[in-house]
Amino acid sequence: MLKLIQPDWSAPAVVRAFTTTRTGGLSRDPWGGPDFGGSGGDDTCRVDQNRKLLRGYLPSEPYWLKQVHGSRVVNYEESSTRPIEADAVISTEVGQVCAILTADCLPVLLCNKSGRQVAAVHAGWRGLAAGVLEAAVTAMDGYPEELLAWLGPAIGPQVYTVGQDVVDRFRAVSEENSSAFVRRGERWLADLYQLARLALSRVGVSQVSGGQYCTYSEPEKFFSYRRDGVTGRMASVIWLAEK
């Protein structure tokens, strides 16, 4: 049985979502648990078995993306050739499961208050700097103030170090991003959660929840690429259910 984390947000009842942890699943060490990625060296048969296990919690097969740390957003129906290179997917139809994979990068789930649209966004530092959250919000129907966002498990600001080049990239986007960095010697501690909140705020999304986990610091619960190098991937999924 998979152990799941459900968003702590006030989404409509028709919006269903969760993030997996590393409890359950069939992968062996060093992937140990339910690895859904398939690109980190795990046995592909075990990854397929893990995905079949995940499918039992869902109304349909997830829309798996080929994530490239960019800002491209696709609609669920956009392409029949999958996986497609993108870092966010949007759906407006019941039963279509939007999904992303992470192991330190930030998963962001979005929905509107009316329960008519959902999205899943892969937001590592490169994607955040490239504007993937802004692109996803712009691609969704309606007004940004009608959107809800949940920030899933990512590497936390107390351990995530980056170089000056990353700080400069974000400062070039907006000087207010400086508040998400704290100097530690010759490097900087980076707060992905704060960078995401700032990006969402700039495009009018103010109802943001989540952001309390650290994938690096909780090895019993989460995969972490920064911590382990060879590791599995968690899945964050969202869909619309029947009313």
C-alpha positions as CSV (number, residue, x, y, z in Angstrom):
1,M,0.0,0.0,0.0
2,L,1.3,3.5,-0.9
3,K,1.5,6.1,1.8
4,L,0.2,9.4,0.3
5,I,0.2,13.1,1.3
6,Q,-2.9,15.0,0.4
7,P,-2.8,18.8,0.0
8,D,-3.9,20.9,2.9
9,W,-6.0,23.3,0.9
10,S,-9.6,24.4,0.5
11,A,-10.1,23.0,-3.0
12,P,-13.6,22.0,-4.3
13,A,-14.6,18.4,-3.5
14,V,-14.3,17.5,-7.2
15,V,-10.6,18.2,-7.1
16,R,-8.6,15.2,-6.1
17,A,-4.8,15.3,-5.5
18,F,-1.9,13.7,-3.7
19,T,1.8,13.2,-3.6
20,T,3.4,9.8,-3.0
21,T,6.2,9.1,-0.5
22,R,8.8,6.4,-0.5
23,T,6.6,4.0,1.6
24,G,5.2,1.0,-0.3
25,G,6.1,0.1,-3.8
26,L,8.4,-2.6,-5.3
27,S,11.7,-1.0,-6.1
28,R,14.8,-2.2,-4.3
29,D,17.7,-0.3,-2.8
30,P,19.1,2.2,-3.6
31,W,15.7,3.3,-5.1
32,G,13.9,1.6,-2.2
33,G,10.2,2.1,-2.4
34,P,7.7,3.2,-5.1
35,D,9.9,4.7,-7.8
36,F,7.8,6.1,-10.6
37,G,10.6,7.7,-12.6
38,G,12.2,5.2,-14.8
39,S,15.2,7.4,-15.7
40,G,17.4,7.0,-12.6
41,G,18.7,3.5,-13.3
42,D,15.9,1.5,-11.5
43,D,14.7,-1.8,-13.1
44,T,12.1,-0.7,-15.7
45,C,9.9,-3.7,-14.8
46,R,9.7,-2.6,-11.2
47,V,9.0,1.0,-12.3
48,D,6.2,-0.4,-14.4
49,Q,4.9,-2.4,-11.5
50,N,5.0,0.7,-9.3
51,R,3.0,2.7,-11.9
52,K,0.4,-0.1,-12.0
53,L,0.1,0.1,-8.3
54,L,-0.3,3.9,-8.5
55,R,-2.9,3.4,-11.2
56,G,-5.1,1.7,-8.6
57,Y,-5.5,5.0,-6.8
58,L,-6.5,6.9,-9.9
59,P,-9.4,7.1,-12.4
60,S,-7.1,6.8,-15.4
61,E,-3.4,6.5,-16.5
62,P,-1.5,9.7,-15.6
63,Y,-0.3,12.0,-18.3
64,W,3.4,11.5,-17.9
65,L,5.6,14.3,-19.1
66,K,9.2,14.3,-20.3
67,Q,10.3,16.9,-17.9
68,V,13.1,19.2,-19.1
69,H,13.4,22.0,-16.5
70,G,11.7,24.5,-18.8
71,S,8.6,26.6,-18.9
72,R,6.5,24.8,-21.5
73,V,2.8,24.1,-20.5
74,V,0.7,21.6,-22.4
75,N,-3.0,20.8,-22.3
76,Y,-3.9,17.2,-21.5
77,E,-5.3,16.7,-25.0
78,E,-2.5,18.5,-26.8
79,S,-0.6,15.5,-28.1
80,S,-1.2,11.8,-28.6
81,T,2.5,11.2,-28.7
82,R,3.8,10.8,-25.2
83,P,5.8,11.6,-23.2
84,I,5.9,15.1,-24.5
85,E,8.6,17.6,-23.4
86,A,7.1,20.0,-21.0
87,D,7.0,20.9,-17.3
88,A,3.4,21.6,-16.7
89,V,0.1,20.0,-17.8
90,I,-3.5,21.3,-17.6
91,S,-6.8,19.5,-17.7
92,T,-10.4,20.6,-17.8
93,E,-12.0,17.1,-18.2
94,V,-13.2,14.7,-15.5
95,G,-10.9,11.7,-14.9
96,Q,-7.8,13.1,-16.7
97,V,-4.8,12.8,-14.3
98,C,-2.1,15.4,-14.5
99,A,1.2,14.2,-13.1
100,I,4.8,15.2,-12.4
101,L,7.8,13.5,-10.9
102,T,10.2,15.0,-8.4
103,A,13.0,14.1,-6.0
104,D,14.0,17.6,-4.6
105,C,12.4,19.8,-7.2
106,L,9.1,21.5,-6.2
107,P,5.8,20.0,-7.3
108,V,3.1,22.6,-7.6
109,L,-0.6,21.7,-7.9
110,L,-3.1,24.2,-9.1
111,C,-6.9,24.3,-9.4
112,N,-9.6,27.0,-9.6
113,K,-12.3,27.6,-7.0
114,S,-15.0,26.5,-9.3
115,G,-13.5,23.0,-9.8
116,R,-13.3,23.3,-13.6
117,Q,-9.6,23.1,-14.2
118,V,-6.5,21.6,-12.6
119,A,-2.7,21.6,-13.3
120,A,0.5,20.0,-12.2
121,V,3.8,21.9,-12.5
122,H,7.4,20.7,-12.2
123,A,9.2,23.6,-10.6
124,G,12.9,23.1,-10.0
125,W,15.1,26.2,-9.8
126,R,15.6,26.3,-13.6
127,G,11.9,26.1,-14.2
128,L,11.1,28.7,-11.6
129,A,13.7,31.1,-13.1
130,A,12.3,30.4,-16.6
131,G,8.8,31.3,-15.4
132,V,7.1,27.9,-15.5
133,L,4.6,28.9,-12.8
134,E,3.7,32.2,-14.5
135,A,3.2,30.3,-17.7
136,A,1.0,27.7,-16.1
137,V,-1.2,30.4,-14.4
138,T,-1.5,32.3,-17.7
139,A,-2.5,29.2,-19.6
140,M,-5.3,28.4,-17.2
141,D,-8.8,29.8,-17.8
142,G,-10.2,32.6,-15.7
143,Y,-8.6,35.0,-13.3
144,P,-5.5,34.3,-11.2
145,E,-7.2,35.3,-8.0
146,E,-9.6,32.4,-8.5
147,L,-6.8,29.9,-8.4
148,L,-5.5,27.8,-5.4
149,A,-1.9,26.5,-5.3
150,W,-0.4,23.8,-3.2
151,L,3.4,23.4,-2.8
152,G,4.4,19.8,-2.4
153,P,7.5,18.3,-0.9
154,A,10.8,19.8,-2.1
155,I,14.3,20.3,-0.8
156,G,14.1,22.8,2.1
157,P,15.7,26.2,2.5
158,Q,17.9,25.0,5.5
159,V,19.9,22.6,3.3
160,Y,19.6,23.6,-0.4
161,T,22.7,25.5,-1.5
162,V,23.3,27.1,-4.8
163,G,26.0,29.3,-6.4
164,Q,26.0,33.0,-7.2
165,D,24.9,32.3,-10.8
166,V,21.6,31.0,-9.5
167,V,21.1,34.0,-7.3
168,D,21.9,36.3,-10.2
169,R,19.4,34.5,-12.4
170,F,16.6,35.1,-10.0
171,R,17.5,38.7,-9.2
172,A,17.4,39.4,-13.0
173,V,13.8,38.2,-12.9
174,S,12.9,40.3,-9.9
175,E,14.9,42.0,-7.1
176,E,12.3,40.8,-4.6
177,N,13.6,37.2,-5.2
178,S,16.6,38.2,-3.1
179,S,14.5,37.5,0.0
180,A,14.7,33.8,-0.9
181,F,18.5,33.5,-0.5
182,V,20.7,33.6,2.5
183,R,24.5,33.6,2.2
184,R,26.4,30.6,3.6
185,G,30.1,31.2,3.0
186,E,30.8,31.3,-0.7
187,R,27.4,29.8,-1.5
188,W,23.8,30.6,-0.8
189,L,20.9,28.8,0.8
190,A,17.9,28.9,-1.5
191,D,14.2,28.7,-0.6
192,L,12.3,27.1,-3.5
193,Y,9.0,27.6,-1.6
194,Q,9.6,31.3,-1.2
195,L,10.6,31.7,-4.9
196,A,7.4,29.9,-5.9
197,R,5.2,32.1,-3.6
198,L,6.8,35.2,-5.0
199,A,6.3,34.0,-8.6
200,L,2.7,33.2,-8.0
201,S,2.1,36.5,-6.2
202,R,3.5,38.4,-9.2
203,V,0.8,36.9,-11.4
204,G,-2.0,37.4,-8.9
205,V,-2.3,34.0,-7.1
206,S,-2.5,34.7,-3.4
207,Q,-4.0,31.5,-2.0
208,V,-1.0,29.3,-1.6
209,S,-0.6,26.5,0.9
210,G,1.9,23.7,1.6
211,G,5.7,24.1,1.7
212,Q,6.4,22.5,5.0
213,Y,8.5,19.5,4.0
214,C,12.1,18.9,3.2
215,T,12.9,16.0,0.9
216,Y,16.6,16.1,1.8
217,S,16.1,16.0,5.6
218,E,13.5,13.3,5.7
219,P,15.1,10.2,4.2
220,E,12.5,7.8,5.6
221,K,9.7,9.7,3.8
222,F,11.1,11.1,0.6
223,F,13.5,10.5,-2.3
224,S,16.2,13.1,-2.6
225,Y,18.6,13.4,-5.6
226,R,20.8,15.9,-3.7
227,R,21.1,13.6,-0.7
228,D,21.5,10.2,-2.5
229,G,22.5,10.8,-6.1
230,V,20.9,7.5,-7.2
231,T,17.3,7.7,-6.2
232,G,13.7,7.2,-7.2
233,R,11.0,9.7,-8.0
234,M,7.8,10.7,-6.2
235,A,4.6,11.4,-8.2
236,S,2.3,14.3,-7.6
237,V,-1.1,14.0,-9.3
238,I,-4.2,16.0,-9.6
239,W,-7.5,15.4,-11.4
240,L,-11.2,16.3,-11.5
241,A,-13.7,13.7,-10.2
242,E,-17.4,13.3,-11.0
243,K,-19.6,15.6,-9.1
